[in-house]
Amino acid sequence: MEKSDPDNENVSRTAFDLTVGMAEEQLGVTVEYRTYTAENYQEKTYDEVALDRARNNMDDFYLLNPDTIQALGEEGKLADLSGLDCAKNLRDVVKTANTVDGKLVAIPQEVVVNGLFVNQDMFDKYHLELPNTPEEFLECCRVFKENGIETPVGANRWWLENFVLAQAYADLYNGDTTEEEIAALNSGEAKYSDYMRPGFEFLQEMIDKGYVDAEKAYVSEAIEGEGPDFLAQKTPIVMAYWGAANADTAYGKPDFQMKVIGFPSKRGQMPVVPLTGYGVSAKAEHMEDTMNVLDVILSDEALKVYTETNKVISPSKNVQVDCIDALKPLNDRVNENVYVLGSNASMKVEQWGNTCNIVRELLNGATVEECLAEFDRLQEESLKE
């Protein structure tokens, strides 16, 4: 979505571009933006670049991933957005995930929902029902493996944490004691490692039985590593985000019947929601203009355009999406308010990035106990702050 010259006419017409155009027209301003790969950042990750630029007050606002939202929010680098008109219409899930120290520090243009993308035709071929629980999922993998499917689950180095988070927090987010359980984790009364154990043991079993190729996953980028085998019907299961089902460059045009479901948990198929968002620098040079721009691009009017263009779930409770058939199982669960958060800024131990990194250690040969010990270490550090 690069637009490095604010005076250039915007011709790419992505969903974001359309909303920026609305802001420029309504406010009489120009908005300059560029992707992190547009300059000399190829050797750094997006998060590294975002953290560096935000900590040095180099821009007015940023599109941030969950772990950077929490880090910058805790450092006081992000402004409070709760006073924006658009904030009044937000779904509770957005407010919960992106509130740090009582301040709403980031608002997304879409609610990212991760799920399992499955080849329904291959499940039908072997008379398998779509799995709800971890036990059912492992049984499906066993049947695929015994019928010559070398790797039932295609994976990459970024997204296996969805399995862990779905099992760890299915009860926490879908029961009646969410606030109490988070408070116990933050105080040290409860241990993150106890929540994480079932998911890590589940992943280890998948690795041990060859349902996941750990060596390949450890070095594979998202979709690039597992996507070709999934589309070629060599692998029946992969994981991805909602928008991948609509994107021709991902899984938007499969030659088979595809379904997108939640990750297995004791409460059934569980969507995982890692919230991203736009955050404004606490020392933005053009603070008033920046806030006004966000109020336009995150308004119901703009979000309707964005949602209809990208076919995604809107952060506004007033904007609904007509999803494709493949996404209906996942969409139904979200509409029932059944999901786990992949990120929650009210937890002292950041979830999304830390879990991802520790899962990578598991892929690289660390034991389950070593992985859980790392969560204990992170929790102990958080208690010192």
Long-range contacts (C-beta under 8 A, 24 or more apart in sequence): 1-33, 1-35, 2-33, 2-34, 2-35, 2-38, 3-31, 3-32, 3-33, 3-34, 4-32, 4-33, 4-34, 4-38, 5-32, 6-30, 6-31, 6-32, 14-309, 15-109, 15-305, 15-306, 15-309, 15-310, 16-109, 16-297, 16-306, 18-302, 18-305, 18-306, 18-309, 19-109, 19-296, 19-297, 19-302, 19-303, 19-305, 19-306, 20-293, 20-297, 22-296, 22-297, 22-301, 22-302, 22-305, 23-292, 23-293, 23-296, 23-297, 23-302, 26-296, 27-289, 27-292, 27-293, 27-296, 29-289, 29-292, 29-293, 31-293, 47-353, 54-78, 54-279, 54-281, 57-281, 57-283, 57-284, 57-285, 59-281, 59-284, 60-280, 60-281, 60-284, 60-285, 60-286, 60-287, 60-289, 60-290, 61-278, 61-279, 61-280, 61-281, 61-284, 61-290, 61-293, 61-294, 62-278, 62-279, 62-281, 63-276, 63-277, 63-278, 64-106, 64-276, 64-277, 64-278, 64-279, 65-274, 65-276, 65-352, 65-353, 66-97, 66-274, 66-275, 66-276, 66-342, 66-343, 66-350, 66-351, 66-352, 66-353, 67-343, 67-350, 67-352, 67-353, 67-354, 69-98, 69-100, 69-105, 69-106, 69-275, 69-276, 69-277, 69-279, 69-343, 69-345, 70-100, 70-343, 70-345, 70-350, 71-350, 72-105, 72-279, 73-98, 73-100, 73-101, 73-103, 73-105, 73-106, 73-279, 73-345, 74-100, 74-101, 74-345, 76-282, 77-281, 77-282, 78-103, 78-105, 78-106, 78-279, 78-280, 78-281, 78-282, 79-105, 79-279, 79-280, 79-281, 79-282, 79-284, 79-287, 79-291, 80-104, 80-105, 81-105, 81-106, 81-107, 81-279, 81-280, 81-291, 81-294, 84-291, 84-294, 84-295, 84-298, 85-295, 85-299, 86-294, 86-295, 86-298, 86-299, 86-300, 86-316, 89-300, 89-316, 89-317, 89-318, 90-315, 90-316, 90-317, 91-315, 91-316, 91-317, 93-273, 93-275, 93-339, 93-341, 94-275, 94-277, 94-315, 96-341, 96-344, 96-346, 97-273, 97-275, 97-341, 97-343, 97-344, 97-345, 98-275, 98-277, 98-345, 99-345, 99-346, 100-345, 100-346, 105-277, 105-279, 105-345, 106-275, 106-276, 106-277, 106-278, 106-279, 107-277, 107-278, 107-294, 107-298, 107-315, 108-275, 108-276, 108-277, 108-278, 108-315, 109-278, 109-297, 109-298, 109-303, 109-306, 109-315, 110-242, 110-243, 110-306, 110-307, 110-310, 110-312, 110-313, 110-314, 110-315, 111-273, 111-275, 111-312, 111-313, 111-314, 111-315, 111-334, 112-241, 112-242, 112-243, 112-273, 112-274, 112-275, 112-276, 113-241, 113-242, 113-271, 113-272, 113-273, 113-313, 113-330, 113-334, 113-339, 114-159, 114-162, 114-239, 114-240, 114-241, 114-242, 114-263, 114-271, 114-272, 114-273, 114-274, 114-342, 115-239, 115-240, 115-242, 115-260, 115-261, 115-262, 115-263, 115-271, 115-272, 115-330, 116-237, 116-238, 116-239, 116-260, 116-261, 116-262, 116-263, 117-230, 117-237, 117-238, 117-239, 117-240, 117-244, 117-245, 117-251, 117-258, 117-259, 117-260, 118-236, 118-237, 118-258, 118-259, 118-260, 118-261, 119-230, 119-233, 119-236, 119-237, 119-254, 119-256, 119-257, 119-258, 120-256, 120-257, 120-258, 120-259, 121-233, 121-256, 121-257, 122-149, 122-233, 122-236, 122-256, 123-236, 130-259, 130-261, 130-269, 130-329, 131-264, 131-269, 132-264, 132-268, 132-269, 133-264, 133-265, 133-266, 133-268, 134-167, 134-198, 134-202, 134-264, 134-265, 134-266, 136-264, 137-264, 138-202, 138-205, 138-206, 138-209, 138-211, 140-237, 141-206, 141-209, 141-211, 141-237, 142-209, 144-236, 145-209, 145-210, 145-211, 149-234, 149-235, 149-236, 150-210, 150-234, 151-210, 151-211, 151-212, 151-213, 151-229, 151-234, 151-235, 152-211, 152-235, 152-236, 152-237, 153-206, 153-211, 153-212, 153-235, 153-237, 153-238, 154-225, 154-226, 154-227, 154-229, 154-230, 154-235, 154-237, 154-238, 155-212, 155-213, 155-216, 155-217, 155-220, 155-225, 155-226, 155-238, 155-239, 156-217, 156-220, 156-221, 156-222, 156-223, 156-224, 156-225, 156-226, 157-217, 157-218, 157-219, 157-220, 157-221, 157-222, 157-225, 157-360, 157-363, 158-221, 158-222, 158-356, 159-222, 159-239, 159-240, 160-203, 160-212, 160-217, 160-239, 160-359, 160-363, 161-342, 161-352, 161-355, 161-356, 161-359, 162-239, 162-263, 162-272, 162-342, 163-199, 163-202, 163-203, 163-239, 163-263, 163-264, 164-196, 164-199, 164-200, 164-202, 164-203, 164-355, 164-359, 165-199, 165-263, 165-272, 165-340, 165-342, 165-351, 165-355, 166-199, 166-262, 166-263, 166-264, 166-265, 166-270, 166-272, 166-340, 167-198, 167-199, 167-202, 167-263, 167-264, 167-265, 167-266, 168-195, 168-196, 168-198, 168-199, 168-340, 169-195, 169-340, 169-341, 170-265, 170-266, 170-267, 170-270, 170-340, 171-266, 171-267, 172-340, 173-339, 173-340, 173-341, 174-267, 174-338, 174-339, 174-340, 182-344, 182-346, 182-347, 185-347, 185-348, 185-349, 185-379, 186-346, 186-347, 186-348, 186-382, 187-383, 188-379, 188-380, 188-383, 191-375, 191-376, 191-379, 192-349, 192-375, 192-376, 192-378, 192-379, 193-372, 193-373, 193-375, 193-376, 193-379, 196-355, 196-371, 196-372, 196-375, 197-368, 197-372, 200-359, 200-362, 200-368, 200-371, 200-372, 201-368, 203-359, 203-362, 204-362, 204-368, 207-362, 207-363, 214-362, 214-363, 214-364, 215-363, 217-363, 218-360, 218-363, 218-364, 223-250, 223-251, 227-251, 231-255, 239-263, 242-312, 242-313, 242-327, 242-330, 243-310, 243-311, 243-312, 245-324, 245-326, 245-327, 246-310, 246-311, 246-312, 246-324, 258-326, 259-326, 259-329, 260-326, 260-327, 260-329, 260-330, 261-329, 261-330, 262-329, 262-330, 262-333, 262-338, 262-339, 265-340, 267-338, 268-338, 269-329, 269-330, 269-333, 270-333, 270-338, 270-339, 270-340, 271-330, 271-333, 271-334, 271-338, 271-339, 271-340, 272-339, 272-340, 272-341, 272-342, 273-334, 273-339, 273-340, 273-341, 273-342, 274-341, 274-342, 274-343, 274-352, 275-341, 275-342, 275-343, 348-379, 348-382, 348-383, 348-385, 349-375, 349-378, 349-379, 349-382, 354-378
